[in-house]
Amino acid sequence: MDGLADGALLGADALTAVRDNGAMATVRGYQGDGRRGVRVTPVLVRQHAQDTAALDRLRQQAEEGVLTLRVADTYPAEQAAEAHRRFEAGGVRGRLVLLFD
């Protein structure tokens, strides 16, 4: 693919999915290996957590379907322990989301 956002902390394993001279955004500072011309941009959440304009753009893009969110399931906050057990069991494709009223 042309580009990839690695939010699963795959790092080098995710690079194989990106075409030569493609791009990848990563979390937690992974910077790539410099091979195949893949441009890797580390994004650290703490640098953007207060950028409300950017966060609002992301919200709008999700609402418009520009960004596709993979949500496996939602849980009320009081069922957080159950969500954690499910996550620990493995095999979850997508995010488990806690809902706060």
N, C-alpha and C positions, 0 to 999 in steps of 0.2 A: 504494500500500500504506500501511498505518497507520504502519509503522516500518521503518527500514533501518539496518543496521550496515555502514558503508563502510570495509572493510578494504583496498580496492583503490586508495585515494587519489583517488577520482573527484571528491570535493568538490562543486562547484556542479553538475556534470553529473548527479550522483546525486540531487539535489534534485527533479528532474522526476519521479522515480518515487514520491515521497512525497506523500500527499494533503495538502490544506490542513489545518492544525492538527495534522499528524502529527509524528513525531519521527525524528531521525537521530542515530546515534552515529558519530563519526569518529575517525580516528587522525591523529597529527601536527598537532593543533591547529586544523584548519579549524573556523570558528565559524559558517558560514552567512551568508546575506545579509539575514536578518530578514524576508523576504517570505513571504506566504501563511500566516503563523503557524506555520511549521515550526520546532519546537524542536530545535536542534542542540547536542549535548553532545560536546565534544572529550574524548577519552580518551587519555591519554599513557601508554604502556606502563611507562615508568620509575616512574610513580606507583603502579603496581599489581604490579610484578614480585615484590615480597616478600610480598604478601598471599596467603599459602598457603591460607587458608580460602576466599577467593573463587575462587582457581584450582582448588581441589578441587571447589567447587560447579559450575564450568564443566565439569570432567571428568565429574562425575556426570550433568550434563544431557546431555552428548554421549553417554555410555553408555546413558542412558535414551531417547535419540532426541528429547529436547526441543529440542536444538540439532542442526541438520544441518550436518555438515562436508562441504565439497566437496573431495575429494582426487582429483586427476587420476591420480597414480601415486606409488609409493614406490620408493626406491632405497636400497641399502645405502650407508653413509657413504663407503665406498671408491669409489663411483661418483658422487660429488658433481660431478665435472667433467662427466660425461655429463648429469646433471640440469640443470646450469647451461646447457649447450649447448642442450638442449631448450627451456628457458625463454627463452633469447635468441632462438631461432628463431620464437617467437611462436605464437599459436593455442592455448595451453594454457588449458583451462577448469578451474579448480580449482587447488589447491596441489600442488606437488611436495614430497614429504616425505622427508627423509633419516632412515634408521633407524640408530640406534647400539645396538650390543649391550652 
